[in-house]
Amino acid sequence: MSNQNCPQEDINGFLVNLGLWSMTVIYTLTVIVLSLTPAVKPKVFSFQDKFEHFFAYALLAFLVLVTGRKSKFTDEFRVSFWYAVVLGGALEVAQLFVPNRSCDLVDFFVDVLGAVAVLALCKGRKHSPR
């Protein structure tokens, strides 16, 4: 019997990778579109914008992390962190040119905080006993 994977396992692995990459790309595009659309939504509570930023970038970092793990990135935590930081920073600067939007340094820090929080939770989970 050979040590090679069965073709069905290769196909399943490919489909899982394709699904993860698709979700990550679609979610990234959603964040970009929503960030560059003029803001007109009413706020339900104070600091709603900060919660939205935190959870949007926490989910983004998580998706990149999971996709990176499945794709066998060398350092999926670093890739995930920098992906969220660069995208968050670029979108904040781009909002200078969008009506009813502004470049907000606090939003950027909340983006980074969301990414760091989820990565810290996943890093702790990775090293915890099962």
C-alpha positions in Angstrom: 0.0 0.0 0.0 1.4 3.4 -0.9 1.7 6.4 1.5 0.0 8.8 -1.0 -3.3 10.4 -0.1 -6.3 9.0 -1.8 -7.6 11.3 -4.7 -10.9 11.8 -2.8 -9.0 13.4 0.1 -7.0 15.6 -2.3 -10.3 16.8 -3.8 -11.9 17.4 -0.4 -8.9 19.3 0.8 -8.9 21.4 -2.4 -12.6 22.2 -2.0 -12.2 23.2 1.7 -9.3 25.5 0.7 -11.4 26.9 -2.2 -14.3 27.5 0.2 -12.1 29.3 2.8 -10.4 31.5 0.2 -13.7 32.3 -1.3 -15.2 33.3 2.1 -12.1 35.4 2.9 -12.1 37.2 -0.4 -15.9 37.9 -0.3 -15.7 39.1 3.3 -12.7 41.3 2.5 -14.6 42.8 -0.5 -17.7 43.4 1.8 -15.5 45.3 4.3 -14.0 47.4 1.5 -17.4 48.2 -0.1 -19.1 49.0 3.3 -16.1 51.1 4.3 -16.1 53.2 1.1 -19.8 53.7 0.9 -21.0 57.1 2.2 -22.3 56.7 5.8 -26.0 57.2 6.2 -27.1 54.6 8.8 -28.5 55.8 12.1 -26.8 54.8 15.3 -28.7 52.6 17.7 -26.3 53.2 20.6 -23.2 55.2 21.6 -19.9 53.8 20.3 -21.8 51.5 17.8 -19.2 52.4 15.2 -16.4 51.2 17.4 -18.2 47.8 18.0 -18.7 47.4 14.3 -15.0 48.1 13.6 -13.9 45.7 16.4 -16.0 42.8 15.3 -15.5 43.4 11.5 -11.7 43.2 11.9 -11.8 40.4 14.4 -13.8 38.3 11.9 -11.5 39.4 9.1 -8.4 38.3 11.1 -10.0 35.0 12.0 -10.9 34.2 8.4 -7.4 35.0 7.2 -6.0 32.9 10.1 -8.1 29.8 9.4 -7.5 30.1 5.6 -3.8 30.5 6.3 -3.7 27.4 8.6 -5.5 25.3 6.0 -3.2 26.6 3.2 -0.2 25.9 5.4 1.2 29.5 5.6 4.5 29.6 7.4 3.3 32.1 10.0 -0.5 32.5 9.7 -0.7 34.7 12.8 1.7 37.3 11.3 0.0 37.2 7.9 -3.5 37.6 9.5 -2.3 40.5 11.7 -0.7 42.4 8.9 -3.6 41.8 6.5 -6.0 43.4 9.0 -3.6 46.3 9.9 -2.8 47.2 6.3 -6.5 46.9 5.1 -7.7 48.9 8.1 -5.2 51.6 7.6 -5.7 51.8 3.9 -9.4 52.0 4.2 -9.2 54.8 6.9 -7.1 56.8 4.5 -9.4 56.1 1.6 -12.3 57.4 3.7 -10.8 60.9 3.4 -12.2 60.9 -0.1 -15.7 59.4 0.6 -18.7 61.7 1.4 -19.9 61.6 5.0 -16.8 59.6 6.0 -13.6 60.6 7.7 -10.2 59.2 8.5 -10.4 58.3 12.1 -7.3 57.1 14.0 -9.4 55.7 16.8 -11.3 53.5 14.3 -8.0 52.2 13.0 -6.8 51.4 16.5 -10.1 49.6 17.2 -9.6 47.6 13.9 -6.2 46.5 15.1 -7.5 45.8 18.6 -10.2 43.5 17.1 -7.6 41.6 15.1 -5.2 41.3 18.0 -8.0 40.1 20.4 -9.1 37.3 18.1 -5.5 36.3 17.3 -4.6 36.2 21.0 -7.6 34.0 21.7 -6.7 31.6 18.9 -3.0 31.6 19.9 -4.0 30.7 23.4 -6.3 28.0 22.1 -3.6 26.6 19.9 -1.2 26.1 22.9 -3.8 25.0 25.4 -4.0 21.3 26.3 -6.9 19.4 24.6 
